[in-house]
Amino acid sequence: MLRALESEVRQVDDDHRQEWARFRFEVISELLDKNLDRVERARIRKEILARAYTAPDGETWRIADRTVNSWLARYAKEGLAGLEHRRHKRLGEMRALDEKLLNDAKELRERMGSRSIEDIRMHLKYVGKADISKVSASTLNRHLNRIGASKDKNYAERGTFQPWRKEHINQLWQSDCSDGIWLPDPTGLKELRQTTLITFIDDASRYCVHGQFFWTEQLVDLLNCMRTALLARGKTSTFYTDNGSIYTAKDFAQICAQLGIKLRHSEAYQPSGKGKQERHYLTIQMRFYKEAQKSGLATLPELNEFFWAWLDECYHKVKHRSIGMTPLERWQMEEGLVQRISFEQLHEAMQLQVRRKIDNRTALIRLNGKHYQASKHLAGQRVQVRWPFDDESAVNIFRDRVFVERAELYVAKPDIDYAKRPQRQVRKEEPKVLECSKKFRSALVAKFRHQRPPEETSRLGVLTEREFIYVVEQSLCRVLDEAEKCILAKSYKRLFPMDAEFVERSLLRAKAGKGERMHVGFYVKCMEEFKQQRR
């Protein structure tokens, strides 16, 4: 098995050497023509030296003059084989390591792929009782890699990252926070206090559009830095940030949406996804921090002023290796593309907002431990509250996205202002008898008597038989017996259709002449006569 692996590795190595030989032959092939005169040969050599070639390893090469001479001499002596990679005569041979020891080391690596070379050496020495005094760690590692027994490494993503850069300035800004230097604590609670640096860099030019040191790492600090960057360098299309709490805050996402700026976050636990910002901070820490710590800074304004001066002279005007020019030069190439944004637009968009219910008793709005006084007619209502992120002296109240009023900060006073208390309203005296209560009593009594509850006849249209009997009882103010109800039931077919108004009016005429105590047949005859008259 070991020999088969060695044979396969040797075959791959031979193919690689032949590929290099063909590449070198293509470079010098034009000079192999023996019919070239001296002037023509010099011209071709000059073109070969000025030309850039892509080598088999993928790199771009320019061939030196002495290299061309060496390749011509080697080809003249050995042909195409002379242009292959030179190999040591004993390259790949195991001199300090025998095959049995290598197989034992391979078995140890296969059983536990994470074993290091030193662990394998210790196993061979104390468990295998092997003499490893003449075997170096690099030799053992090289031969294990050669036969395919390399160490397991958690590099599944190695080689999969792709470098990228935006084409124009202000297409994308990257932002991040970093621990700053220590300064004397202005509050006096501590001797020293650490600062925080927040920066925004343009992806295309690496230009730091703004950076500033703060005492804290809060959303207000981020928005302060962001506002300065937007006013100074125009509007960007996209923000690219990590997943820190201030960058994933809903208020920050809302403000970006108000400004028409897309917000993108890097993949969590993948710092390589923000390599430009990390390298930017490394440059600041290695160059600026070391100078700032020794420059006698005492206050935060002094630190920021020094940092801005350092950016202008020592960062923006220094050639950046990845773009081949200074960040300032790259920015100035497309400065005409900058889209300016006014302070009024920023002030309108960069406002924090929450929904609050105004206290029903005091008409106060509680916000961030403070109270704001709203008008009394808004008490108990749920409203939207907006305010500038850097000014909490007053808030604006909106309802259904319409501005209602401005509420000022309320400070509790030592005494109550009784002049503002409204006059107590005199309660209206309730009626002694309510019609709804009366109907409720009638319904419960009817249920207790196992009768159907009376119905409201004022809204009835054509009466049913039961409704007809009920209206007659109500008009005569008495309860009819079963014989009288049978007479009404028989007359219902003759009188149908009829409504409650007809019955009440005809009975009213009958009662005016004979009263309410006549036989029910008399009232039926009166209703029939009244109906004939109406026709």
Secondary structure, 3 states (H helix, E strand, C coil): CHHHHHHHHHHHHHHHHHHHHHHHHHHHHHHHCCCCCHHHHHHHHHHHHHCEEECCCCCEEECCHHHHHHHHHHHHHHHHHHHCCCCCCCCCCCCCCCHHHHHHHHHHHHHCCCCCHHHHHHHHHHCCCCCCCCCCHHHHHHHHHHCCCCCCCCCCCCCCCCCCCCCCCCCCEEEEEEEEEEEECCCCCCCEEEEEEEEEEECCCCCEEEEEEECCCCHHHHHHHHHHHHHHHCCCCEEEECCCCCCCCHHHHHHHHHHCCEEEECCCCCHHHHHHHHHHHHHHHHHHHHHHHCCCCCCHHHHHHHHHHHHHHHHCCCCECCCCECHHHHHHHCHHHCCCCCHHHHHHHCEEEEEEECCCCCCEEEECCEEEECCHHHCCCEEEEEEECCCCCEEEEEECCEEEEEEEEECCCCCCCHHHCCCCCCCCCCCCCCHHHHHHHHHHHHHHCCCCCCCCCCCCCECCHHHHHHHHHHHHCCCCCHHHHHHHHHHHHHHCCCEHHHHHHHHHHHHHHHCCCCCHHHHHHHHHHHHHHHC
